[in-house]
């Protein structure tokens, strides 16, 4: 299970709204000072995400909580978002090559258009499948435990204006 710390921002009966900072892997390798991506990630703070978690556990606004999401749901989501449109793009290029160049003796414009249209169809299919999975509880984060209030305001999650080193 992938785990992350979050701060409770709102409490409703049976639902906690938590805010968690998006983590990047940039800045942790040996070439972080010379890498363009690492420099940009230092300059631009990470995004904060608001997540609603259904739970019976009681927590107060400002408490730090640990949330988790299964690796299996992350892998399925990644395949859905990245691999499915890419497969449609490649399949469209192959079909376009066969249809427009091999059979019709045309140019590559038909191949490019077929690849783009099929990649768009893959994106539409991925979006529809993702909407279908939205209600599935396996694809929602869960509350693992409540850690309590932070020691000081400086140590609060998401309080820093930039990523910590």
Secondary structure, 3 states (H helix, E strand, C coil): CEEEEEEEEEEECCEEEEEEECCCCCCCCCCCCCCHHHHHHHHCCCCEEEEEEECCCCCCCCEEEEEEECHHHHHHHHHHHHHHHHHHHHHHHHHHHHHHHHHCCCCCHHHHHHHHHHHHHHHHHHHHHHHHHCCCHHHCCEEEEEEEECCCHHHCCCCCCCCCC
